[in-house]
Amino acid sequence: MTIRIKARMAMAMTALAFSGLAHASTAYTLQWLPGLTSPLGSAQGINNAGQVVGYSYTPSFELQAAVWNDGTATALDSLGGTFGRARAVNNAGQVIGDLGSRATIWNNGVATVLDTLGGNFSTARGINDAGQVVGAIDSRAAIWNNGTATDLGTLGGSFSAAVAISPAGQVVGASSISGDTASRATAWINGKAIDLGTLGGGSSSAAAVNNVGQVVGGSNIAGDAGWHATMWHNGTATDLGTLGGTLSYANGINNAGQVVGYSLAADGNGYATIWINGTAIDLNSFLSAAQRADGASLLEAHAINDAGQVVGYGLNNGVQTAFLLSPVPEPQTYALMLLGLGAMAFVRRQRQAKV
């Protein structure tokens, strides 16, 4: 019994430390992720191993689906086409996105086009660790299980699109309501489309969901006077606010509840943004004075992993380039993590000694 209690304490200490890696950072390191054949590109997704996916522009401005490992870009199989875009990657390293006008999944870099149910156009937007893929076929939200597509339906209107899926299979995106008079943030649970509501305006849209069912995206505020980043949880929509402008949108959320996206500031310009405990922070504020002097500007954040690493795109010497921001933990966070890992090692040795 004593060993079990110690093991639980050690696990709790280690989990707290790793959570602290996402919360206790006071600084970030910036890494630009150059494309395949030119600096141009955009990072769209990141998994907990730090694999980054997105796309790179060729000199003739065609798109190539790409994956970055340790900052080095590798082209994903294009099946002979000239247009490819990777959008998300799960913790098993499966990548999803589009080749031409077809939803695609890459396993170990090899592309497979997904079922289209006879439609003319499809797109893949999200994948969970079980390998379930979501997106749209023509103008309807769809889910692919083992490569087989299912139409998820709408909120009564004629179009819908799914963009993310949780480990538990909760799908989120947007759907038009009856009469197609507005589009609403939507969750599909057990095959049923649920209207998540708005911040008092007419329309809303969901972009990401985490393990505990927190959904983020954006919504019109009352009177449709602006569009604000929004979190939905337990039936409540929360306005995440902006950097001082009238527009913001949340693109991603991790399991610690950190949210990333973009926002207009009071100066009318848009900046990559992180929301921590409901407060909007310009990610450019974490750049060094030298980086800012060199003209570095982070324009939009697309995803964040559980270590707090953020990916998106910005301007590097005036060129749109993918970026990776990695948090630098405070020393006490490292100390707690090492203490927890040491405690777990001690517990393992005690167990072995009793065998």
Secondary structure as UniProt FT lines:
FT   HELIX           2..23
FT   STRAND          27..33
FT   STRAND          41..46
FT   TURN            48..49
FT   STRAND          52..57
FT   TURN            59..60
FT   STRAND          63..69
FT   TURN            70..71
FT   STRAND          72..75
FT   TURN            79..80
FT   STRAND          83..89
FT   TURN            91..92
FT   STRAND          95..99
FT   TURN            100..101
FT   STRAND          102..107
FT   TURN            108..109
FT   STRAND          110..113
FT   TURN            117..118
FT   STRAND          122..127
FT   TURN            129..130
FT   STRAND          133..137
FT   TURN            138..139
FT   STRAND          140..145
FT   TURN            146..147
FT   STRAND          148..151
FT   STRAND          155..165
FT   TURN            167..168
FT   STRAND          171..177
FT   HELIX           178..180
FT   STRAND          183..189
FT   TURN            190..191
FT   STRAND          192..195
FT   STRAND          199..209
FT   TURN            211..212
FT   STRAND          215..221
FT   HELIX           222..224
FT   STRAND          227..233
FT   TURN            234..235
FT   STRAND          236..241
FT   STRAND          243..253
FT   TURN            255..256
FT   STRAND          259..265
FT   TURN            266..267
FT   STRAND          270..276
FT   TURN            277..278
FT   STRAND          279..282
FT   HELIX           283..286
FT   HELIX           289..293
FT   TURN            294..295
FT   STRAND          297..304
FT   TURN            306..307
FT   STRAND          310..316
FT   TURN            317..318
FT   STRAND          319..328
FT   HELIX           331..354
//
